Amino acid sequence: MSGLGNKDVQAKMNAVFKKHAETFLESSLKGLKEVPAPQNGVPYEYKGDFVVHYNAKGLLSLTSYEYTYSGGAHGMTYRTSHTFSLKDGKELKLSDVINLIGKNKQKLNDLVLNQMKKEGGYLGGFKGVPADADFYLKDNAAVLYFQLYEYTAYAYGFPEFELPLKAWK
């Protein structure tokens, strides 16, 4: 991250990005030591990228994507999202952008469970949206999501739930 007016905020956010990248690198190197040599000349892959979903009104929200392939039927992609206040560099939680107090928490849990069951591929195990739930912002909405295999089969992708900010304020 560069070009922010507040260098302290910029440094704070860059520390989060650096730690994330270092964790992925360490995990990838550890994974290489634990798997046999590539089969049939197919090389292992470890890739990272990111997408900025929202950068307005003093907020920045982005998602990093890490892809690994070390043999088998397919690789695996992981997402990690970060939403920051550009004023102070604070990383926001889902509860900072939508109301999860009282009945709203149960309403969200019901919405997520019902939608996963409706769309298919639900593997079970959903007990509720955690306090540290993965999400990102986009225009007028927070998008809650879960990882591959967390609650649904791989073929169904990342389960996402768009939560209009006006409806969840």
DSSP file with accessible surface (Angstrom, degrees, kcal/mol):
  #  RESIDUE AA STRUCTURE BP1 BP2  ACC     N-H-->O    O-->H-N    N-H-->O    O-->H-N    TCO  KAPPA ALPHA  PHI   PSI    X-CA   Y-CA   Z-CA
    1    1 A M              0   0   76      0, 0.0     2,-0.3     0, 0.0    13,-0.1   0.000 360.0 360.0 360.0 133.7    0.0    0.0    0.0
    2    2 A S        +     0   0  103      1,-0.1     5,-0.0    12,-0.0     0, 0.0  -0.962 360.0  48.0-146.5 163.1    1.4    3.4   -0.9
    3    3 A G        +     0   0   68     -2,-0.3     2,-0.2     1,-0.3    -1,-0.1   0.472  64.3 142.4  88.5   3.3    0.2    6.9   -1.4
    4    4 A L        -     0   0   35      1,-0.1    -1,-0.3     2,-0.1     6,-0.1  -0.524  53.3-134.0 -75.4 146.3   -1.9    7.4    1.8
    5    5 A G  S    S+     0   0   84     -2,-0.2     2,-0.8     1,-0.2    -1,-0.1   0.847  95.7  62.9 -66.3 -33.6   -1.7   10.8    3.4
    6    6 A N     >  -     0   0   71     80,-0.2     4,-2.2     1,-0.2    -1,-0.2  -0.820  66.1-169.8 -99.5 105.8   -1.3    9.2    6.9
    7    7 A K  H  > S+     0   0  124     -2,-0.8     4,-2.5     1,-0.2     5,-0.2   0.805  85.5  56.9 -67.1 -30.1    2.0    7.2    6.9
    8    8 A D  H  > S+     0   0  134      2,-0.2     4,-2.2     1,-0.2    -1,-0.2   0.925 109.4  45.0 -67.3 -43.5    1.2    5.6   10.3
    9    9 A V  H  > S+     0   0    5      2,-0.2     4,-2.5     1,-0.2     5,-0.2   0.925 113.0  51.6 -63.5 -44.3   -2.1    4.2    8.9
   10   10 A Q  H  X S+     0   0   28     -4,-2.2     4,-2.6     1,-0.2    -2,-0.2   0.928 110.9  47.6 -58.5 -45.5   -0.3    3.1    5.8
   11   11 A A  H  X S+     0   0   59     -4,-2.5     4,-2.0     2,-0.2    -1,-0.2   0.893 110.2  53.0 -64.3 -39.4    2.4    1.3    7.8
   12   12 A K  H  X S+     0   0  111     -4,-2.2     4,-1.3     2,-0.2    -2,-0.2   0.932 112.9  43.2 -62.3 -45.1   -0.2   -0.4   10.0
   13   13 A M  H  X S+     0   0    0     -4,-2.5     4,-2.2     1,-0.2     3,-0.3   0.918 111.8  53.6 -69.0 -41.2   -2.1   -1.8    7.0
   14   14 A N  H  X S+     0   0   48     -4,-2.6     4,-2.8     1,-0.2    -1,-0.2   0.850 103.1  58.0 -63.6 -32.0    1.1   -2.8    5.3
   15   15 A A  H  X S+     0   0   60     -4,-2.0     4,-2.4     2,-0.2    -1,-0.2   0.904 106.6  48.8 -63.2 -38.8    2.1   -4.8    8.4
   16   16 A V  H  X S+     0   0   41     -4,-1.3     4,-2.3    -3,-0.3    -2,-0.2   0.941 113.3  46.5 -65.0 -46.1   -1.1   -6.8    8.1
   17   17 A F  H  X S+     0   0   47     -4,-2.2     4,-2.5     1,-0.2    -2,-0.2   0.909 112.9  49.6 -63.3 -42.3   -0.5   -7.5    4.4
   18   18 A K  H  X S+     0   0  132     -4,-2.8     4,-2.8     2,-0.2     5,-0.2   0.936 110.5  49.3 -63.7 -45.3    3.1   -8.4    5.0
   19   19 A K  H  X S+     0   0  140     -4,-2.4     4,-2.4     1,-0.2    -1,-0.2   0.919 111.3  50.6 -60.4 -42.1    2.2  -10.8    7.8
   20   20 A H  H  X S+     0   0   43     -4,-2.3     4,-2.1     1,-0.2    -1,-0.2   0.939 112.0  46.3 -61.3 -46.7   -0.4  -12.4    5.6
   21   21 A A  H  X S+     0   0   58     -4,-2.5     4,-2.5     1,-0.2    -2,-0.2   0.909 112.5  50.3 -64.0 -41.5    2.1  -12.9    2.7
   22   22 A E  H  X S+     0   0   85     -4,-2.8     4,-2.9     2,-0.2     5,-0.2   0.899 108.8  52.0 -65.3 -38.4    4.7  -14.3    5.1
   23   23 A T  H  X S+     0   0   73     -4,-2.4     4,-2.5    -5,-0.2    -1,-0.2   0.922 110.7  47.9 -63.6 -43.0    2.2  -16.8    6.6
   24   24 A F  H  X S+     0   0   42     -4,-2.1     4,-2.6     2,-0.2    -2,-0.2   0.932 112.7  48.9 -63.9 -42.7    1.3  -18.0    3.1
   25   25 A L  H  X S+     0   0  101     -4,-2.5     4,-2.7     2,-0.2     5,-0.2   0.947 112.5  47.3 -62.6 -47.5    5.0  -18.3    2.1
   26   26 A E  H  X S+     0   0  128     -4,-2.9     4,-2.4     1,-0.2    -1,-0.2   0.914 113.3  48.5 -60.4 -44.2    5.8  -20.3    5.3
   27   27 A S  H  X S+     0   0   76     -4,-2.5     4,-2.6    -5,-0.2    -1,-0.2   0.907 111.8  49.6 -63.1 -41.8    2.8  -22.5    4.8
   28   28 A S  H  X S+     0   0    9     -4,-2.6     4,-2.1     2,-0.2    -2,-0.2   0.923 111.5  48.0 -64.4 -44.8    3.7  -23.2    1.2
   29   29 A L  H  X S+     0   0   91     -4,-2.7     4,-1.2     2,-0.2    -2,-0.2   0.905 112.4  49.2 -64.0 -40.4    7.3  -24.0    2.0
   30   30 A K  H  X S+     0   0  130     -4,-2.4     4,-1.0    -5,-0.2     3,-0.5   0.928 109.6  52.9 -63.6 -42.8    6.2  -26.3    4.8
   31   31 A G  H >X S+     0   0   18     -4,-2.6     4,-0.8     1,-0.2     3,-0.6   0.879 103.6  56.6 -61.2 -37.6    3.8  -28.0    2.4
   32   32 A L  H 3< S+     0   0   74     -4,-2.1     3,-0.4     1,-0.2    -1,-0.2   0.852 105.8  51.4 -63.1 -32.7    6.5  -28.6   -0.1
   33   33 A K  H 3< S+     0   0  184     -4,-1.2    -1,-0.2    -3,-0.5    -2,-0.2   0.721 109.7  50.6 -75.0 -22.1    8.5  -30.5    2.5
   34   34 A E  H << S+     0   0  131     -4,-1.0    -1,-0.2    -3,-0.6    -2,-0.2   0.517  99.9  69.8 -96.8  -7.6    5.5  -32.7    3.3
   35   35 A V  S  < S-     0   0   43     -4,-0.8    36,-0.1    -3,-0.4     0, 0.0  -0.814  83.2-108.6-112.9 152.3    4.5  -33.9   -0.2
   36   36 A P        -     0   0   94      0, 0.0     3,-0.1     0, 0.0    -1,-0.1  -0.201  54.7 -70.7 -68.6 170.1    6.3  -36.3   -2.5
   37   37 A A  S    S-     0   0   73      1,-0.1    -5,-0.0     6,-0.0     0, 0.0  -0.202  70.0 -78.5 -58.2 150.8    7.9  -35.0   -5.7
   38   38 A P        -     0   0   60      0, 0.0     3,-0.4     0, 0.0     2,-0.3  -0.218  50.3-130.4 -53.6 140.7    5.5  -33.9   -8.5
   39   39 A Q  S >  S+     0   0  126      3,-0.2     3,-2.2     1,-0.2    32,-0.0  -0.716  77.5   3.3 -96.2 146.7    4.0  -36.7  -10.4
   40   40 A N  T 3  S-     0   0  158     -2,-0.3    -1,-0.2     1,-0.3     0, 0.0   0.785 123.5 -68.6  54.0  30.0    3.8  -37.0  -14.2
   41   41 A G  T 3  S+     0   0   74     -3,-0.4    -1,-0.3     1,-0.2    -2,-0.1   0.594  94.8 141.0  71.4   6.9    5.8  -33.8  -14.7
   42   42 A V    <   -     0   0   66     -3,-2.2    -3,-0.2     1,-0.0    -1,-0.2  -0.756  46.4-138.2 -84.7 115.3    3.0  -31.7  -13.3
   43   43 A P        -     0   0   85      0, 0.0    28,-0.2     0, 0.0     2,-0.1  -0.343  15.0-108.1 -74.1 155.8    4.6  -29.0  -11.2
   44   44 A Y        -     0   0   43     26,-0.1     2,-0.4    -2,-0.0    26,-0.2  -0.475  35.0-148.8 -73.5 153.3    3.3  -27.8   -7.9
   45   45 A E  E     +A   69   0A  65     24,-2.3    24,-2.7    -2,-0.1     2,-0.4  -0.987  22.5 174.8-130.5 140.0    1.8  -24.3   -7.8
   46   46 A Y  E     +A   68   0A  63     -2,-0.4     2,-0.3    22,-0.2    22,-0.2  -0.938  20.2 166.0-139.9 112.0    1.6  -21.7   -5.2
   47   47 A K  E     -A   67   0A 120     20,-2.7    20,-2.9    -2,-0.4     2,-0.3  -0.958  16.7-167.8-130.9 151.5    0.0  -18.4   -6.3
   48   48 A G  E     +A   66   0A  54     -2,-0.3     2,-0.3    18,-0.2    18,-0.2  -0.986  15.6 153.1-137.7 146.6   -1.3  -15.3   -4.6
   49   49 A D  E     -A   65   0A 110     16,-2.0    16,-3.3    -2,-0.3     2,-0.3  -0.935  21.4-145.5-155.8 174.5   -3.3  -12.4   -5.9
   50   50 A F  E     -A   64   0A 123     -2,-0.3     2,-0.4    14,-0.3    14,-0.2  -0.984   3.0-152.1-149.3 160.3   -5.8   -9.8   -4.6
   51   51 A V  E     -A   63   0A  65     12,-2.5    12,-2.6    -2,-0.3     2,-0.7  -1.000  15.9-138.8-133.0 131.9   -8.9   -7.8   -5.6
   52   52 A V  E     +A   62   0A  70     -2,-0.4    10,-0.3    10,-0.2     3,-0.1  -0.839  23.1 176.5 -88.9 118.4   -9.9   -4.4   -4.2
   53   53 A H  E     +     0   0A  48      8,-2.4     2,-0.3    -2,-0.7    86,-0.3   0.779  65.5  12.1 -89.9 -33.5  -13.7   -4.6   -3.8
   54   54 A Y  E     +A   61   0A  24      7,-1.9     7,-3.0    84,-0.1    -1,-0.3  -0.980  49.3 164.6-152.5 133.3  -14.3   -1.1   -2.2
   55   55 A N  E     +A   60   0A 108     -2,-0.3     2,-0.3     5,-0.2     5,-0.2  -0.619  47.7  94.8-149.4  80.1  -12.2    2.0   -1.8
   56   56 A A  E >   +A   59   0A  40      3,-1.5     3,-2.2    -2,-0.1    -2,-0.0  -0.975  64.4  31.6-159.9 164.4  -14.5    4.9   -0.9
   57   57 A K  T 3  S-     0   0  178     -2,-0.3     3,-0.1     1,-0.3    -1,-0.1   0.824 129.2 -55.9  51.0  35.5  -15.9    6.9    2.0
   58   58 A G  T 3  S+     0   0   39      1,-0.2    28,-3.1    27,-0.1    29,-0.6   0.661 115.2 109.2  75.8  16.3  -12.7    6.3    4.1
   59   59 A L  E <   -AB  56  85A  42     -3,-2.2    -3,-1.5    26,-0.2     2,-0.4  -0.964  46.6-166.5-127.3 143.7  -12.9    2.5    3.8
   60   60 A L  E     +AB  55  84A   6     24,-2.3    24,-3.1    -2,-0.4     2,-0.4  -0.997   9.5 179.6-127.2 127.7  -10.8    0.0    1.9
   61   61 A S  E     +AB  54  83A   0     -7,-3.0    -8,-2.4    -2,-0.4    -7,-1.9  -0.990  10.7 158.7-132.4 125.6  -11.9   -3.6    1.5
   62   62 A L  E     -AB  52  82A  12     20,-2.6    20,-2.6    -2,-0.4     2,-0.4  -0.940  27.0-142.5-142.9 162.7  -10.0   -6.2   -0.4
   63   63 A T  E     -AB  51  81A   0    -12,-2.6   -12,-2.5    -2,-0.3     2,-0.3  -0.996   9.7-152.1-128.5 132.1   -9.6   -9.9   -0.7
   64   64 A S  E     -AB  50  80A  13     16,-3.3    16,-2.0    -2,-0.4     2,-0.4  -0.792  10.7-153.0 -99.3 146.6   -6.4  -11.9   -1.2
   65   65 A Y  E     -AB  49  79A  61    -16,-3.3   -16,-2.0    -2,-0.3     2,-0.5  -0.984   7.9-169.6-120.7 128.4   -6.6  -15.2   -3.0
   66   66 A E  E     -AB  48  78A  14     12,-2.5    12,-2.7    -2,-0.4     2,-0.4  -0.986   5.3-169.5-118.8 126.3   -4.0  -18.0   -2.4
   67   67 A Y  E     -AB  47  77A  61    -20,-2.9   -20,-2.7    -2,-0.5     2,-0.4  -0.955   5.1-178.9-116.5 133.0   -4.0  -21.0   -4.7
   68   68 A T  E     -AB  46  76A  29      8,-2.6     8,-3.1    -2,-0.4     2,-0.4  -0.991   8.5-179.2-130.3 140.9   -2.1  -24.1   -4.0
   69   69 A Y  E     +A   45   0A  43    -24,-2.7   -24,-2.3    -2,-0.4     6,-0.1  -0.962  15.3 156.3-137.4 120.4   -1.7  -27.3   -6.1
   70   70 A S        -     0   0   48      1,-0.6   -26,-0.1    -2,-0.4     2,-0.1  -0.127  69.0 -62.8-133.4  37.1    0.4  -30.2   -4.8
   71   71 A G  S    S+     0   0   36    -28,-0.2    -1,-0.6     1,-0.1     3,-0.3  -0.285  86.8  85.2 104.6 166.3   -1.1  -33.1   -6.7
   72   72 A G  S    S-     0   0   61      1,-0.2    -1,-0.1    -2,-0.1     3,-0.1  -0.475  93.7 -41.6 101.0-168.4   -4.5  -34.7   -6.7
   73   73 A A  S    S-     0   0  104      1,-0.2     2,-0.3    -2,-0.2    -1,-0.2   0.810 116.6 -12.4 -70.7 -32.2   -7.7  -33.9   -8.5
   74   74 A H        -     0   0   71     -3,-0.3    -4,-0.2    -4,-0.0    -1,-0.2  -0.989  69.1-101.4-162.0 163.6   -7.6  -30.1   -8.2
   75   75 A G        -     0   0    4     -2,-0.3     2,-0.4    -6,-0.1    -6,-0.3  -0.124  36.1-118.3 -78.7-175.3   -5.8  -27.3   -6.4
   76   76 A M  E     -B   68   0A  29     -8,-3.1    -8,-2.6     2,-0.0     2,-0.4  -0.995  17.7-158.1-133.7 133.6   -7.2  -25.4   -3.5
   77   77 A T  E     -B   67   0A  34     -2,-0.4    71,-0.4   -10,-0.2     2,-0.4  -0.914   7.0-168.8-112.1 138.9   -8.0  -21.7   -3.2
   78   78 A Y  E     -B   66   0A 106    -12,-2.7   -12,-2.5    -2,-0.4     2,-0.4  -0.953   6.6-152.8-123.2 145.7   -8.3  -19.8    0.0
   79   79 A R  E     -B   65   0A  31     -2,-0.4     2,-0.4   -14,-0.2   -14,-0.2  -0.937  11.1-178.4-116.9 144.6   -9.6  -16.3    0.5
   80   80 A T  E     -B   64   0A  38    -16,-2.0   -16,-3.3    -2,-0.4     2,-0.3  -0.976  11.6-162.3-139.6 124.6   -8.8  -13.8    3.2
   81   81 A S  E     -B   63   0A  14     -2,-0.4     2,-0.4   -18,-0.3   -18,-0.2  -0.825   5.9-169.0-109.8 148.9  -10.5  -10.4    3.3
   82   82 A H  E     -B   62   0A  17    -20,-2.6   -20,-2.6    -2,-0.3     2,-0.5  -0.999   2.4-172.0-134.6 131.3   -9.5   -7.2    5.1
   83   83 A T  E     -B   61   0A   1      9,-0.4     9,-3.3    -2,-0.4     2,-0.4  -0.995  15.8-174.4-125.1 122.8  -11.6   -4.1    5.5
   84   84 A F  E     -BC  60  91A   2    -24,-3.1   -24,-2.3    -2,-0.5     2,-0.6  -0.899  30.1-127.8-119.8 148.2   -9.9   -1.1    7.0
   85   85 A S  E  >  -B   59   0A  19      5,-2.4     4,-2.3    -2,-0.4   -26,-0.2  -0.817  19.2-153.8 -82.9 123.9  -10.8    2.4    8.1
   86   86 A L  T  4 S+     0   0   39    -28,-3.1   -80,-0.2    -2,-0.6   -27,-0.1   0.633  88.6  67.8 -76.4 -10.7   -8.4    4.7    6.2
   87   87 A K  T  4 S-     0   0  177    -29,-0.6    -1,-0.2     1,-0.1   -78,-0.1   0.931 126.8  -1.5 -71.5 -46.9   -8.8    7.2    9.1
   88   88 A D  T  4 S-     0   0   76     -3,-0.2    -2,-0.2     2,-0.1    -1,-0.1   0.404  93.1-113.3-128.3  -2.0   -7.0    5.2   11.7
   89   89 A G     <  +     0   0    2     -4,-2.3    -3,-0.1     1,-0.3     2,-0.1   0.527  59.1 157.2  80.8   5.2   -6.0    1.9   10.0
   90   90 A K        -     0   0   95     -5,-0.2    -5,-2.4    -6,-0.1     2,-0.5  -0.416  42.1-129.7 -66.1 133.5   -8.4   -0.2   12.2
   91   91 A E  B     -C   84   0A  76     -7,-0.2    -7,-0.3    -2,-0.1     2,-0.2  -0.768  27.6-136.8 -85.2 127.4   -9.4   -3.5   10.7
   92   92 A L        -     0   0   26     -9,-3.3    -9,-0.4    -2,-0.5     2,-0.2  -0.557   8.5-146.3 -88.7 149.7  -13.2   -3.8   10.8
   93   93 A K    >>  -     0   0  125     -2,-0.2     3,-2.0   -11,-0.1     4,-0.6  -0.672  35.0-102.6-101.6 165.2  -15.2   -6.8   11.7
   94   94 A L  H >> S+     0   0    2     39,-0.3     4,-2.0    37,-0.3     3,-1.7   0.894 122.8  59.1 -54.9 -40.1  -18.6   -7.7   10.2
   95   95 A S  H 34 S+     0   0   68     36,-0.4    -1,-0.3     1,-0.3     5,-0.3   0.649  96.4  63.2 -68.3 -12.1  -20.3   -6.4   13.3
   96   96 A D  H <4 S+     0   0   75     -3,-2.0    -1,-0.3     1,-0.1    -2,-0.2   0.683 113.8  31.8 -80.3 -19.0  -18.7   -3.0   12.7
   97   97 A V  H << S+     0   0   34     -3,-1.7     2,-0.3    -4,-0.6    -2,-0.2   0.631 124.1  35.3-115.4 -19.3  -20.6   -2.6    9.4
   98   98 A I  S  < S-     0   0    5     -4,-2.0     2,-0.7    71,-0.1    71,-0.2  -0.959  86.8-103.6-132.1 157.4  -23.9   -4.5   10.0
   99   99 A N        +     0   0   54     69,-3.6    -3,-0.1    -2,-0.3    -4,-0.1  -0.668  39.5 165.6 -82.1 115.4  -26.1   -4.8   13.1
  100  100 A L        +     0   0   31     -2,-0.7     2,-0.3    -5,-0.3     5,-0.1   0.014  35.8 122.0-116.6  27.8  -25.6   -8.3   14.7
  101  101 A I  S >  S-     0   0  137      3,-0.1     3,-1.5     4,-0.1     2,-0.1  -0.691  75.1 -29.1 -94.6 141.1  -27.3   -7.4   18.0
  102  102 A G  T >> S+     0   0   60     -2,-0.3     3,-1.1     1,-0.3     4,-0.8  -0.303 131.5   3.3  64.0-129.6  -30.3   -9.3   19.4
  103  103 A K  H 3> S+     0   0  186      1,-0.3     4,-2.6     2,-0.2    -1,-0.3   0.718 120.9  72.1 -66.1 -22.8  -32.6  -10.9   16.8
  104  104 A N  H <> S+     0   0   34     -3,-1.5     4,-2.4     1,-0.2    -1,-0.3   0.860  93.4  55.1 -62.6 -35.1  -30.4   -9.8   13.9
  105  105 A K  H <> S+     0   0   59     -3,-1.1     4,-2.4     2,-0.2    24,-0.2   0.949 112.0  42.2 -63.3 -47.0  -27.8  -12.4   14.8
  106  106 A Q  H  X S+     0   0  105     -4,-0.8     4,-2.7     2,-0.2     5,-0.2   0.893 111.8  55.8 -66.8 -37.8  -30.4  -15.2   14.7
  107  107 A K  H  X S+     0   0  102     -4,-2.6     4,-2.4     2,-0.2    -2,-0.2   0.924 110.0  46.0 -58.8 -43.0  -31.9  -13.7   11.5
  108  108 A L  H  X S+     0   0    0     -4,-2.4     4,-2.7     2,-0.2     5,-0.2   0.930 111.5  51.0 -67.2 -44.8  -28.4  -13.8    9.8
  109  109 A N  H  X S+     0   0   20     -4,-2.4     4,-2.4     1,-0.2     5,-0.2   0.924 112.4  47.0 -58.0 -44.2  -27.8  -17.4   11.0
  110  110 A D  H  X S+     0   0   73     -4,-2.7     4,-2.7     2,-0.2     5,-0.3   0.920 111.5  50.9 -64.2 -43.7  -31.2  -18.5    9.7
  111  111 A L  H  X S+     0   0   68     -4,-2.4     4,-2.4    -5,-0.2     5,-0.2   0.937 112.8  45.8 -59.7 -47.2  -30.6  -16.8    6.3
  112  112 A V  H  X S+     0   0    0     -4,-2.7     4,-2.5     2,-0.2     5,-0.2   0.951 115.3  45.2 -63.3 -50.0  -27.2  -18.4    5.9
  113  113 A L  H  X S+     0   0   40     -4,-2.4     4,-2.3    -5,-0.2     5,-0.2   0.939 114.7  47.9 -62.1 -46.7  -28.3  -21.9    6.8
  114  114 A N  H  X S+     0   0  102     -4,-2.7     4,-2.4    -5,-0.2    -1,-0.2   0.909 112.9  48.3 -61.9 -41.7  -31.5  -21.7    4.7
  115  115 A Q  H  X S+     0   0   53     -4,-2.4     4,-2.6    -5,-0.3    -1,-0.2   0.910 110.6  50.7 -68.4 -39.6  -29.6  -20.4    1.7
  116  116 A M  H  X S+     0   0    3     -4,-2.5     4,-0.8    -5,-0.2     6,-0.4   0.924 113.6  45.4 -63.2 -42.8  -26.8  -23.0    1.9
  117  117 A K  H  < S+     0   0  119     -4,-2.3     3,-0.4    -5,-0.2    -1,-0.2   0.903 114.3  49.4 -65.9 -39.7  -29.4  -25.8    2.1
  118  118 A K  H  < S+     0   0  183     -4,-2.4    -2,-0.2     1,-0.2    -1,-0.2   0.891 110.3  48.9 -66.6 -41.8  -31.4  -24.3   -0.8
  119  119 A E  H  < S-     0   0  111     -4,-2.6    -1,-0.2     1,-0.2    -2,-0.2   0.590 110.1-126.6 -80.7 -10.1  -28.5  -23.9   -3.1
  120  120 A G  S  < S+     0   0   22     -4,-0.8    -1,-0.2    -3,-0.4     3,-0.1   0.042  79.1  79.9  90.3 162.5  -27.2  -27.4   -2.6
  121  121 A G        +     0   0   20      1,-0.3    32,-2.0    31,-0.1     2,-0.2   0.484  54.5 159.3  81.4   4.3  -24.0  -29.0   -1.6
  122  122 A Y  B     -D  152   0B  60     -6,-0.4    30,-0.3    30,-0.2    -1,-0.3  -0.413  21.7-172.6 -66.6 126.9  -24.5  -28.3    2.1
  123  123 A L        -     0   0  105     28,-3.6    29,-0.2     1,-0.3    -1,-0.2   0.507  37.6-120.8 -97.4  -8.0  -22.2  -30.7    4.1
  124  124 A G  S    S+     0   0   26     27,-0.7    -1,-0.3     1,-0.0     0, 0.0  -0.305  74.3 103.8  95.9 176.8  -23.6  -29.8    7.6
  125  125 A G        +     0   0   49      1,-0.3     2,-0.4    -2,-0.1    -1,-0.0   0.352  40.0 145.3  92.7  -4.8  -21.9  -28.4   10.6
  126  126 A F        +     0   0   21      1,-0.2    -1,-0.3    25,-0.1     3,-0.1  -0.530  12.0 165.3 -72.3 122.3  -23.1  -24.8   10.5
  127  127 A K        -     0   0  190      1,-0.4     2,-0.2    -2,-0.4    -1,-0.2   0.415  60.7 -60.3-112.8  -6.6  -23.6  -23.5   14.1
  128  128 A G        -     0   0   15    -19,-0.1    -1,-0.4   -20,-0.1   -22,-0.1  -0.610  65.7 -60.4 140.3 160.5  -23.8  -19.8   13.3
  129  129 A V        -     0   0    2    -24,-0.2   -20,-0.1    -2,-0.2   -21,-0.0  -0.597  59.5-129.7 -72.8 122.1  -21.9  -16.9   11.8
  130  130 A P    >   -     0   0   46      0, 0.0     3,-1.5     0, 0.0    -1,-0.1  -0.296  15.7-113.8 -73.4 161.1  -18.7  -16.5   13.9
  131  131 A A  T 3  S+     0   0   82      1,-0.3   -36,-0.4   -37,-0.1   -37,-0.3   0.818 118.7  48.2 -61.9 -30.6  -17.6  -13.2   15.4
  132  132 A D  T 3  S+     0   0  127    -39,-0.1    -1,-0.3   -38,-0.1    -3,-0.0  -0.072  85.1 163.2-101.6  34.7  -14.5  -13.2   13.1
  133  133 A A    <   -     0   0   11     -3,-1.5   -39,-0.3     1,-0.1     2,-0.3  -0.146  43.1-110.0 -56.8 143.7  -16.5  -14.1    9.9
  134  134 A D  E     +E  145   0C  48     11,-0.5    11,-2.2   -41,-0.1     2,-0.3  -0.594  55.7 143.8 -74.3 132.7  -14.9  -13.5    6.6
  135  135 A F  E     -E  144   0C  10     -2,-0.3     2,-0.3     9,-0.2     9,-0.2  -0.982  30.1-159.6-159.5 164.3  -16.5  -10.6    4.6
  136  136 A Y  E     -E  143   0C  19      7,-1.5     7,-3.3    -2,-0.3     2,-0.3  -0.959  22.6-118.3-142.8 161.7  -15.7   -7.8    2.3
  137  137 A L  E     +E  142   0C   6     -2,-0.3     2,-0.3     5,-0.2     5,-0.2  -0.753  29.8 168.2 -98.3 148.9  -17.5   -4.6    1.4
  138  138 A K  E >   -E  141   0C  76      3,-2.6     3,-2.2    -2,-0.3   -84,-0.1  -0.863  58.5 -44.8-140.8 177.6  -18.8   -3.6   -2.0
  139  139 A D  T 3  S-     0   0  117    -86,-0.3     3,-0.0    -2,-0.3   -85,-0.0  -0.230 124.0 -17.7 -50.8 118.5  -21.1   -0.7   -2.9
  140  140 A N  T 3  S+     0   0  115     24,-0.1    25,-2.1     1,-0.1    26,-0.4   0.590 124.9  75.8  64.6  15.8  -24.0   -0.7   -0.4
  141  141 A A  E <   -EF 138 164C   2     -3,-2.2    -3,-2.6    23,-0.3     2,-0.4  -0.998  64.4-139.4-153.6 152.9  -23.4   -4.2    0.8
  142  142 A A  E     -EF 137 163C   0     21,-2.2    21,-3.4    -2,-0.3     2,-0.7  -0.922  23.9-148.1-104.0 138.3  -21.3   -6.5    3.0
  143  143 A V  E     -EF 136 162C   2     -7,-3.3    -7,-1.5    -2,-0.4     2,-0.3  -0.929   9.9-162.6-113.5 108.8  -20.6   -9.9    1.5
  144  144 A L  E     +EF 135 161C   0     17,-2.4    17,-2.7    -2,-0.7     2,-0.3  -0.681  18.7 171.5 -84.1 140.2  -20.2  -12.6    4.0
  145  145 A Y  E     -EF 134 160C   0    -11,-2.2   -11,-0.5    -2,-0.3     2,-0.3  -0.975  23.8-145.8-148.2 164.4  -18.5  -15.8    2.8
  146  146 A F        -     0   0    4     13,-1.6     3,-0.1    -2,-0.3   -13,-0.0  -0.881  32.1 -97.7-126.6 160.8  -17.1  -19.1    3.9
  147  147 A Q    >>  -     0   0   33     -2,-0.3     3,-1.7     1,-0.2     4,-0.6  -0.254  50.6 -79.9 -74.8 162.4  -14.2  -21.1    2.6
  148  148 A L  T 34 S+     0   0   13    -71,-0.4    -1,-0.2     1,-0.3     6,-0.1  -0.361 117.9   8.5 -57.3 140.4  -14.3  -24.1    0.2
  149  149 A Y  T 34 S+     0   0  110      3,-1.0    -1,-0.3     8,-0.3     4,-0.1   0.345  96.6 112.2  68.2  -6.6  -15.4  -27.3    2.0
  150  150 A E  T <4 S-     0   0   78     -3,-1.7    -2,-0.1     1,-0.1    -1,-0.1   0.947 107.6 -20.3 -63.0 -45.8  -16.2  -25.3    5.2
  151  151 A Y  S  < S+     0   0   30     -4,-0.6   -28,-3.6     1,-0.2   -27,-0.7   0.442 132.4  49.3-135.5 -12.6  -19.9  -26.0    4.9
  152  152 A T  B    S-D  122   0B   5     -5,-0.4    -3,-1.0   -30,-0.3   -30,-0.2  -0.921  88.5 -88.7-131.6 159.6  -20.5  -26.9    1.2
  153  153 A A    >   -     0   0   28    -32,-2.0     3,-1.9    -2,-0.3     4,-0.2  -0.252  41.3-111.1 -64.2 152.1  -18.9  -29.2   -1.3
  154  154 A Y  G >  S+     0   0   71      1,-0.3     3,-2.3     2,-0.2    -1,-0.1   0.865 114.2  63.7 -51.9 -42.8  -16.0  -27.9   -3.4
  155  155 A A  G 3  S+     0   0   93      1,-0.3    -1,-0.3   -34,-0.0    -2,-0.0   0.710  95.7  60.1 -61.3 -18.0  -18.1  -27.9   -6.6
  156  156 A Y  G <  S-     0   0  130     -3,-1.9    -1,-0.3     1,-0.2    -2,-0.2   0.465  97.9-148.9 -90.7  -1.8  -20.4  -25.2   -5.1
  157  157 A G    <   -     0   0   25     -3,-2.3    -8,-0.3    -4,-0.2    -1,-0.2  -0.197  49.2 -16.7  71.8-161.2  -17.5  -22.8   -4.7
  158  158 A F  S    S-     0   0   36    -10,-0.1     2,-0.3    -9,-0.1   -11,-0.1  -0.701  70.9-128.1 -80.7 115.6  -17.3  -20.2   -1.9
  159  159 A P        -     0   0    9      0, 0.0   -13,-1.6     0, 0.0     2,-0.4  -0.526  33.9-170.7 -65.5 124.6  -20.8  -19.7   -0.3
  160  160 A E  E     -F  145   0C  67     -2,-0.3     2,-0.4   -15,-0.2   -15,-0.2  -0.938  17.1-166.4-122.1 147.7  -21.5  -16.0   -0.4
  161  161 A F  E     -F  144   0C   3    -17,-2.7   -17,-2.4    -2,-0.4     2,-0.5  -0.949  13.1-148.8-136.2 108.1  -24.3  -14.0    1.2
  162  162 A E  E     -F  143   0C 109     -2,-0.4   -19,-0.2   -19,-0.2    -2,-0.0  -0.685  12.6-166.6 -82.0 123.5  -24.8  -10.4    0.1
  163  163 A L  E     -F  142   0C   0    -21,-3.4   -21,-2.2    -2,-0.5     5,-0.1  -0.889  16.9-136.9-115.6 100.0  -26.1   -8.3    3.0
  164  164 A P  E  >  -F  141   0C  61      0, 0.0     4,-1.3     0, 0.0     3,-0.3  -0.338  13.0-136.9 -57.8 130.1  -27.5   -4.9    1.9
  165  165 A L  T  4 S+     0   0   53    -25,-2.1     4,-0.3     1,-0.2     3,-0.3   0.872 100.7  55.0 -61.2 -36.8  -26.2   -2.3    4.4
  166  166 A K  T >4 S+     0   0  198    -26,-0.4     3,-0.7     1,-0.2    -1,-0.2   0.895 109.4  47.4 -63.1 -39.4  -29.6   -0.5    4.6
  167  167 A A  T 34 S+     0   0   62     -3,-0.3    -1,-0.2     1,-0.2    -2,-0.2   0.754 119.1  39.6 -74.3 -22.3  -31.4   -3.7    5.5
  168  168 A W  T 3<        0   0   13     -4,-1.3   -69,-3.6    -3,-0.3    -1,-0.2   0.149 360.0 360.0-115.1  19.1  -28.8   -4.7    8.2
  169  169 A K    <         0   0  197     -3,-0.7   -71,-0.1    -4,-0.3    -3,-0.1  -0.332 360.0 360.0 -74.6 360.0  -28.1   -1.3    9.7
